[in-house]
Amino acid sequence: MAVRHQLIKRPPAVVWSVLEDGSRYADWVVGTSDSRPVDGNWPEVGAKIEYDVRLGPWTVSGHTVVRRHEPPEWLELEICSGPLGTARIAIDIRPWGPDTLVIVDEHPLQGPGGLLHNAAVDALLQARHRSMLGRLAEVVEKAPSRHRADTPAT
């Protein structure tokens, strides 16, 4: 089980504003070089984003489908990586004082990732999540403040 958390120094509404912007997906998801919404209204259930992953001179495409959407607390995604299979990623967004605790939980579902799932795979996912959550924190913390709860008291 690959579960990782990150404290982000902004309120949940600011974190959610980044997650609900499908055009920002490649900004925080590790490995993606480009992303674009293709079906539905991201991040509503059933909405889909296509993405590209560059591996040297090759580009591999995949897509992500929203499976659970409960703003501003839950976003569950199914990542479909072609021959590599599919995975479930749950993003839990919790208020933590003036900040936000984001918890990511990923499990392979189908394909080689599901068949070969073991502690070594989880270790790789942990490293990926550490980077992804760090990127998400950086994007969120640089996001312009549009929420009154995000401005410090004077």
HELIX and SHEET records of a PDB file:
HELIX    1   1 PRO A   12  LEU A   19  1                                   8    
HELIX    2   2 GLY A   22  ARG A   24  5                                   3    
HELIX    3   3 TYR A   25  TRP A   28  1                                   4    
HELIX    4   4 GLY A   82  LEU A   84  5                                   3    
HELIX    5   5 PRO A  112  LEU A  115  1                                   4    
HELIX    6   6 ALA A  119  LYS A  142  1                                  24    
HELIX    7   7 ARG A  148  ASP A  150  5                                   3    
SHEET    1   A 7 ALA A   2  ILE A   8  0                                        
SHEET    2   A 7 ASP A  99  GLN A 110 -1                                        
SHEET    3   A 7 THR A  86  TRP A  96 -1                                        
SHEET    4   A 7 TRP A  74  CYS A  80 -1                                        
SHEET    5   A 7 TRP A  58  GLU A  70 -1                                        
SHEET    6   A 7 LYS A  48  LEU A  55 -1                                        
SHEET    7   A 7 THR A  32  ASP A  39 -1                                        
END                                                                             
